[in-house]
Amino acid sequence: MRLLAFTIDHQPRIGALTDAGVIDLSLVDAGTPTDLGAVIKNGRLAELATILAKSDGTVHHELDCLDLQLPVATPGKILCLGLNYMDH
């Protein structure tokens, strides 16, 4: 399952990317969460998989036509590992 965050009419949405296009999970189930970062943080990815399973596979949007957003817009912290030097 490849998920992405996008907006339509300034409303955040979560979609599932397929080879044919993007399935808008909000159009499959009106109760779908709209913040992908919160879904990941709260461990609710299985809920999105269940919603996607209810879909009949109908593609709602073309990827090129969407206003893509950051998957996690406000991360709690960013961790970096400095191994890009010769002495490591």
C-alpha positions in Angstrom: 0.0 0.0 0.0 1.6 3.3 -1.1 -0.1 6.2 0.6 0.1 9.9 -0.2 -1.2 13.1 1.2 -2.8 15.7 -1.1 -5.4 18.5 -1.0 -8.5 19.2 -3.0 -10.2 22.6 -2.6 -7.8 23.2 0.3 -9.1 20.1 2.1 -6.5 17.5 3.2 -7.0 14.0 1.9 -5.2 10.6 2.0 -4.9 8.6 -1.1 -3.6 5.2 -2.2 -1.4 5.2 -5.2 -2.0 2.4 -7.8 -0.6 1.8 -11.2 -3.7 3.4 -12.7 -3.9 6.5 -10.5 -4.9 7.5 -7.0 -7.8 6.1 -5.0 -9.1 8.9 -2.7 -9.9 7.1 0.6 -12.2 9.9 1.6 -14.5 9.0 -1.3 -14.4 5.3 -0.3 -15.4 6.1 3.3 -16.4 9.5 4.5 -15.0 8.8 8.0 -11.4 8.4 6.7 -8.8 10.4 8.6 -7.3 13.2 6.7 -4.0 13.7 8.4 -1.5 11.0 7.3 1.0 12.1 9.9 -1.5 11.6 12.7 -2.5 8.2 11.3 1.1 7.0 11.4 1.8 8.5 14.8 -1.3 6.8 16.3 -0.6 3.4 14.7 -3.8 3.5 12.6 -2.3 2.3 9.2 -4.4 -0.9 9.5 -7.5 1.2 9.4 -6.5 2.7 6.1 -5.8 -0.8 4.7 -9.3 -1.8 5.7 -10.8 1.2 4.0 -8.7 0.5 0.9 -9.9 -3.1 0.9 -13.5 -1.8 0.8 -12.7 0.1 -2.4 -13.7 -1.5 -5.7 -10.4 -0.2 -7.2 -11.9 2.8 -9.0 -9.3 5.4 -9.6 -10.5 8.9 -8.5 -7.6 11.1 -9.5 -4.6 11.1 -11.8 -1.3 11.6 -9.9 -0.2 14.5 -12.1 -3.3 16.5 -11.4 -3.0 16.5 -7.6 -1.6 19.1 -5.2 0.7 16.7 -3.3 1.6 17.5 0.3 4.2 16.4 2.8 3.2 13.0 4.2 4.2 14.1 7.7 3.8 17.9 7.8 4.9 18.5 11.4 7.3 15.8 12.6 8.1 15.7 16.3 11.8 15.3 15.7 14.3 14.7 13.0 17.1 12.3 13.6 20.3 12.3 11.6 23.2 10.0 11.6 26.6 11.4 10.6 28.4 8.6 8.8 29.3 10.5 5.7 33.0 11.1 6.6 36.1 9.1 6.0 37.0 8.2 9.6 33.8 6.3 10.4 
